[in-house]
Amino acid sequence: MIPIKVAGSDLGKIAGESRSPAATALQYLQPGALNLTTLPPLSLYIHFPWCVRKCPYCDFNSHEAKGELPEKEYLDAVRLDLEQSLPMIWGRKIHTIFIGGGTPSLMSAAGLDRLMSDVRTLLPLALDAEITMEANPGTFEAERFTSYRESGINRLSIGIQSFNGAHLKALGRIHDELEALRAVEIARSTFDNFNLDLMFALPGQSLDEARRDLETALSFAPPHLSMYHLTMEPNTVFAKYPPVLPDDDLSADMQDMILEATAAAGYRHYEVSAYARQGRQAKHNLNYWQFGDYLGIGAGAHSKISFPHRVLRQARYKQPGSFIEAARRGNPVQEEHEIARGDMGFEFMLNALRLVDGFDPNLFAERTGMSISAIAKALNEAEGKGLLYRDHKLIKPTELGQRFLNDLQEMFLGA
């Protein structure tokens, strides 16, 4: 994934200042460089920052739980964060919620119930809102997950990664293959809608081993599958002490196998790493890829909020203790900036090009407030290189473009 680097503007340069969220919202409602005729759908992301143990490949904002978690203090801060964010999104309905981490399934049943009650009290939710919670094997208790469902969670995303004990150990996971199988069984018996996260191109993994992992996952008939290629992210243990990974040819063979096996099992490959049965695409993730809006609350959470004439990005304080203190002071936002007009095309395409079926060109104008002609040069170049297909109703990456997605995305940098 190409890192997003966008220039801030004087308007949004408030990191560390104690300006109220209401004042921020009022300022962003002033005339600006864009013209959005309609605001995009709005999602809510809630971050739970603790996990049992930090995995060596993980670059997410997660912190090892040492001793008793300050669950009440953290949930108090999350509510304060949400209350303080309301002026930014007045009158807007929440269409999806995603509770991620860390390991949100470390939260007590009472804590999750309190969190969902706070959300419902403060925000208008769509009647059919998709509400997803991440969970990891090793933290599964059937009774607790039944309580999660009763609190309003209607979709579970399970971090399986592999059903092979040796590979799980190499990845630093806290669960073994039996716990992985048990977790899926509990999820399947408790939730109608769930996702399984798997990784491939693991240290020492063969093509047959990758196939067995996938076949095991498919045997549970999950509504949704996420298949991630293991990557060496900066500032991780694996980046410092890299394991021996499958070479590019073997990784490509694994990708081809995944495409064939999932298609044969009735799954639609709709996004770079996502496969779903009919009607079971992840609505929350789709909103990201379609450049929708999302309010991120909790430690290290990121937001993208659109106004009629500009688009704002925010990031909360990453350390749980710092976040809790900042929320108590009245402003947990550490960084904030307006997306510069010159970066808008790249940011849109960085997301939308992940969609296998592409997008309607009209969506570009709707979500960026600019004409598609703003990126015409890059579109022409990408089409000329065979990386992109387009007509008056559709823009999408070709098979070649999917294979070289980073190269395709980079073509829109500065477009």
Summary of the structure (lengths in Angstrom):
residues: 415
radius of gyration: 21.2
end to end distance: 18.2
largest distance: 58.0
contacts: 1361
relative contact order: 0.15
helix: 40%
strand: 21%
